[in-house]
Amino acid sequence: MEATALAYLAAGLGIGMAAFGTGIGMGFMVGKTVEGRARQPEASRDLMTTMIIGIAFIEALALYALVISFLLTFK
């Protein structure tokens, strides 16, 4: 295989795995937040704030993978 083909393959697999991992992480986080809100409705605001901050950090990982995939693709 040529080096360019391997770079394209690595870019595709990298962003695919990153999207899969972040999707799993976000789903787990949102599920646990909904459970927490059901158990303690008075803590709803704190749980929502923490969840949104956590989702922003998780999404940043997917964006880093996207940037690396672009670097591999357009090199």
C-alpha positions in Angstrom: 0.0 0.0 0.0 1.1 3.5 -0.7 1.8 6.0 2.1 -1.1 8.2 1.0 -3.6 5.3 1.1 -2.4 4.5 4.6 -2.8 8.1 5.7 -6.4 8.1 4.4 -7.1 4.9 6.1 -5.7 6.1 9.4 -7.6 9.4 9.2 -10.9 7.5 8.6 -10.4 5.0 11.3 -9.2 7.6 13.7 -12.2 9.9 13.4 -14.5 6.8 13.4 -13.1 5.5 16.7 -13.1 9.0 18.2 -16.8 9.5 17.3 -17.7 6.1 18.6 -15.9 6.7 21.9 -17.3 10.2 22.4 -20.8 9.0 21.6 -20.5 6.3 24.2 -19.1 8.7 26.8 -21.8 11.3 26.1 -24.6 8.7 26.3 -23.3 7.4 29.6 -23.0 10.9 31.0 -26.5 12.0 30.0 -28.0 8.7 31.3 -26.4 9.2 34.7 -27.5 12.8 34.8 -31.1 11.8 34.1 -30.9 9.2 36.8 -29.5 11.8 39.2 -32.3 14.3 38.3 -34.9 11.6 38.9 -33.5 10.8 42.3 -32.9 14.4 43.5 -34.9 16.9 41.5 -33.7 19.8 43.7 -30.1 19.2 42.4 -31.2 19.4 38.8 -29.5 22.7 38.1 -26.1 21.6 39.5 -26.3 18.3 37.6 -27.2 20.0 34.3 -24.3 22.5 34.6 -21.8 19.8 35.4 -23.1 17.6 32.5 -22.8 20.5 30.0 -19.2 21.2 31.1 -18.4 17.5 30.9 -19.9 17.2 27.4 -17.8 20.1 26.2 -14.7 18.4 27.3 -15.7 15.1 25.7 -16.6 16.9 22.5 -13.2 18.6 22.5 -11.6 15.2 22.2 -13.6 14.5 19.1 -12.5 17.8 17.6 -8.9 17.0 18.3 -9.3 13.7 16.5 -10.9 15.6 13.6 -8.0 18.0 13.3 -5.5 15.1 13.3 -7.6 13.4 10.7 -7.5 16.5 8.5 -3.7 16.8 9.0 -3.3 13.2 7.8 -5.6 13.7 4.9 -4.2 16.9 3.5 -0.5 16.3 4.2 
